[in-house]
Amino acid sequence: MSERLARLRLARAEGLGPATVRALIARAGSAQAAIEALPRLARGRAVSLPCPSAIAREEEALAAIGARLILDTDPLYPQALAMTYDAPLALAVAGDHALLSRRSVAIVGARNASAGARIIAERLAKDLAEAGIAVVSGLARGVDTAAHEGALAAGGITLAAVAGGLDRPYPPQNAALQARIAASGAVVAEAPLGSAALAKLFPRRNRIVAGLSLATIVVEAALKSGSLITARLALEAGRELMAVPGSPLDPRARGANDLLRQGATLVETAADVLAALPDAPSPAPLLRLDRPTLPEVEEAPEPAPEPSETADDEIAEAVRHVTALLSTAPVSVDEVLRRCPCSASAVNAALLELDLEGRIDRLPGNRVVLAAR
């Protein structure tokens, strides 16, 4: 079994997220070794790995529709997305994969968008596309559709991230739009072929939209909108956040207006976007969201050079410390490393074991939390 095939099997494993798989590969030394170690490490957690023939069938089916799988270790993988904490291990791409590395801006907003918001989204996308910027969105109704249409009308590049498989366009009425985007730009999906666009997949789609882009523009969004999830993910990935102001009389504008109140860049025209657009993504989050602090523990001494393998008893001790530190309130892994009086390798190994046992959940922004029971 090749390393690429092993990594694809892990990418398609049920019950393992990207951060968990990367931690598992880092500990085992390779994807093949990680698969061999899974039965021993995944105590109490159901993990289902597809067989090699299933991966081969998926790649053949993708090729039949003019698409391909790109691993996060491939040179073709978009670097902006690779910089995010839980970037997809594999992307199914229909269209020109090279366009995924273009300077890009995401335009997102309400599905039930007002006529004014759709006009603004389309105009922004058109002007940005004419300036050579690729426009990224999620192919949803409303603002997303307007953004894609605006970029296409200008003869520019637009990229779409979809929640389900490439063969299950959602909403169905945007199937023709998806085909047009794939013909001149690119459509990407983390989910395998045949996957329906379930509600739980949309936040994962949103992180791809934010991760591909140097900046995210929220055109119109209510206070409890999926677009605000994209906005938060953009900030946690170190990307610029922008918003278009709306009428205080329209509840669909309250989310975007609140982002402006918190410091998002106000956008009215493409010129506003271009003036604030960085050349490259920031390697660190632009905004530190409020996080609960962990209890004080005895500070660890200056760590000595660590051996390549961490002893089981040291990992067991780290598991005890980490479990005592965590609660149902999310905290960053960096904070856990700082507070735990064990070596970094032991803490990371402990987090991996707790994750595989289903005792913790990994969250966007490199955060962890005790799993609900």
ChimeraX attribute file (.defattr): number of C-alpha atoms within 10 A of each C-alpha:
attribute: neighborCount
match mode: 1-to-1
recipient: residues
	/A:1	7
	/A:2	9
	/A:3	12
	/A:4	14
	/A:5	16
	/A:6	21
	/A:7	24
	/A:8	22
	/A:9	21
	/A:10	29
	/A:11	24
	/A:12	22
	/A:13	17
	/A:14	13
	/A:15	14
	/A:16	20
	/A:17	20
	/A:18	19
	/A:19	20
	/A:20	20
	/A:21	22
	/A:22	21
	/A:23	18
	/A:24	26
	/A:25	19
	/A:26	15
	/A:27	20
	/A:28	17
	/A:29	11
	/A:30	16
	/A:31	24
	/A:32	19
	/A:33	16
	/A:34	22
	/A:35	19
	/A:36	12
	/A:37	15
	/A:38	15
	/A:39	12
	/A:40	9
	/A:41	17
	/A:42	17
	/A:43	15
	/A:44	10
	/A:45	16
	/A:46	14
	/A:47	16
	/A:48	13
	/A:49	19
	/A:50	16
	/A:51	13
	/A:52	13
	/A:53	9
	/A:54	13
	/A:55	17
	/A:56	12
	/A:57	11
	/A:58	17
	/A:59	17
	/A:60	14
	/A:61	15
	/A:62	20
	/A:63	13
	/A:64	10
	/A:65	11
	/A:66	13
	/A:67	22
	/A:68	20
	/A:69	22
	/A:70	20
	/A:71	18
	/A:72	20
	/A:73	12
	/A:74	11
	/A:75	9
	/A:76	14
	/A:77	20
	/A:78	20
	/A:79	16
	/A:80	25
	/A:81	24
	/A:82	17
	/A:83	17
	/A:84	26
	/A:85	18
	/A:86	24
	/A:87	22
	/A:88	23
	/A:89	22
	/A:90	24
	/A:91	23
	/A:92	23
	/A:93	23
	/A:94	25
	/A:95	22
	/A:96	16
	/A:97	22
	/A:98	12
	/A:99	18
	/A:100	28
	/A:101	16
	/A:102	19
	/A:103	20
	/A:104	28
	/A:105	29
	/A:106	30
	/A:107	31
	/A:108	33
	/A:109	36
	/A:110	25
	/A:111	19
	/A:112	14
	/A:113	21
	/A:114	16
	/A:115	11
	/A:116	12
	/A:117	24
	/A:118	24
	/A:119	16
	/A:120	21
	/A:121	30
	/A:122	25
	/A:123	21
	/A:124	26
	/A:125	33
	/A:126	26
	/A:127	18
	/A:128	25
	/A:129	24
	/A:130	16
	/A:131	14
	/A:132	13
	/A:133	20
	/A:134	26
	/A:135	31
	/A:136	31
	/A:137	30
	/A:138	27
	/A:139	27
	/A:140	23
	/A:141	17
	/A:142	20
	/A:143	31
	/A:144	26
	/A:145	24
	/A:146	28
	/A:147	30
	/A:148	31
	/A:149	21
	/A:150	26
	/A:151	28
	/A:152	22
	/A:153	16
	/A:154	17
	/A:155	13
	/A:156	22
	/A:157	27
	/A:158	30
	/A:159	32
	/A:160	30
	/A:161	28
	/A:162	29
	/A:163	29
	/A:164	24
	/A:165	19
	/A:166	26
	/A:167	16
	/A:168	16
	/A:169	22
	/A:170	21
	/A:171	13
	/A:172	10
	/A:173	11
	/A:174	15
	/A:175	15
	/A:176	11
	/A:177	18
	/A:178	26
	/A:179	16
	/A:180	18
	/A:181	24
	/A:182	22
	/A:183	14
	/A:184	17
	/A:185	24
	/A:186	25
	/A:187	30
	/A:188	30
	/A:189	25
	/A:190	26
	/A:191	23
	/A:192	20
	/A:193	17
	/A:194	12
	/A:195	17
	/A:196	17
	/A:197	18
	/A:198	10
	/A:199	10
	/A:200	9
	/A:201	16
	/A:202	19
	/A:203	16
	/A:204	22
	/A:205	25
	/A:206	25
	/A:207	26
	/A:208	32
	/A:209	31
	/A:210	36
	/A:211	32
	/A:212	33
	/A:213	28
	/A:214	25
	/A:215	29
	/A:216	32
	/A:217	28
	/A:218	31
	/A:219	31
	/A:220	36
	/A:221	31
	/A:222	20
	/A:223	17
	/A:224	11
	/A:225	16
	/A:226	17
	/A:227	26
	/A:228	22
	/A:229	16
	/A:230	28
	/A:231	29
	/A:232	21
	/A:233	25
	/A:234	30
	/A:235	24
	/A:236	24
	/A:237	29
	/A:238	22
	/A:239	30
	/A:240	27
	/A:241	29
	/A:242	27
	/A:243	29
	/A:244	24
	/A:245	21
	/A:246	19
	/A:247	10
	/A:248	10
	/A:249	8
	/A:250	12
	/A:251	13
	/A:252	25
	/A:253	26
	/A:254	20
	/A:255	25
	/A:256	29
	/A:257	24
	/A:258	16
	/A:259	23
	/A:260	19
	/A:261	11
	/A:262	9
	/A:263	12
	/A:264	21
	/A:265	18
	/A:266	21
	/A:267	19
	/A:268	15
	/A:269	16
	/A:270	16
	/A:271	14
	/A:272	13
	/A:273	23
	/A:274	13
	/A:275	8
	/A:276	15
	/A:277	19
	/A:278	14
	/A:279	8
	/A:280	12
	/A:281	23
	/A:282	16
	/A:283	12
	/A:284	14
	/A:285	18
	/A:286	15
	/A:287	16
	/A:288	11
	/A:289	11
	/A:290	7
	/A:291	12
	/A:292	12
	/A:293	14
	/A:294	18
	/A:295	10
	/A:296	9
	/A:297	12
	/A:298	8
	/A:299	11
	/A:300	12
	/A:301	9
	/A:302	7
	/A:303	10
	/A:304	7
	/A:305	7
	/A:306	11
	/A:307	8
	/A:308	8
	/A:309	11
	/A:310	16
	/A:311	11
	/A:312	12
	/A:313	10
	/A:314	16
	/A:315	21
	/A:316	16
	/A:317	15
	/A:318	24
	/A:319	23
	/A:320	12
	/A:321	19
	/A:322	22
	/A:323	16
	/A:324	12
	/A:325	20
	/A:326	18
	/A:327	17
	/A:328	12
	/A:329	13
	/A:330	19
	/A:331	24
	/A:332	19
	/A:333	18
	/A:334	11
	/A:335	15
	/A:336	22
	/A:337	17
	/A:338	15
	/A:339	20
	/A:340	25
	/A:341	20
	/A:342	22
	/A:343	22
	/A:344	18
	/A:345	20
	/A:346	25
	/A:347	25
	/A:348	23
	/A:349	24
	/A:350	23
	/A:351	26
	/A:352	24
	/A:353	23
	/A:354	22
	/A:355	26
	/A:356	24
	/A:357	15
	/A:358	19
	/A:359	17
	/A:360	21
	/A:361	19
	/A:362	23
	/A:363	16
	/A:364	18
	/A:365	21
	/A:366	16
	/A:367	18
	/A:368	22
	/A:369	21
	/A:370	20
	/A:371	15
	/A:372	10
	/A:373	5
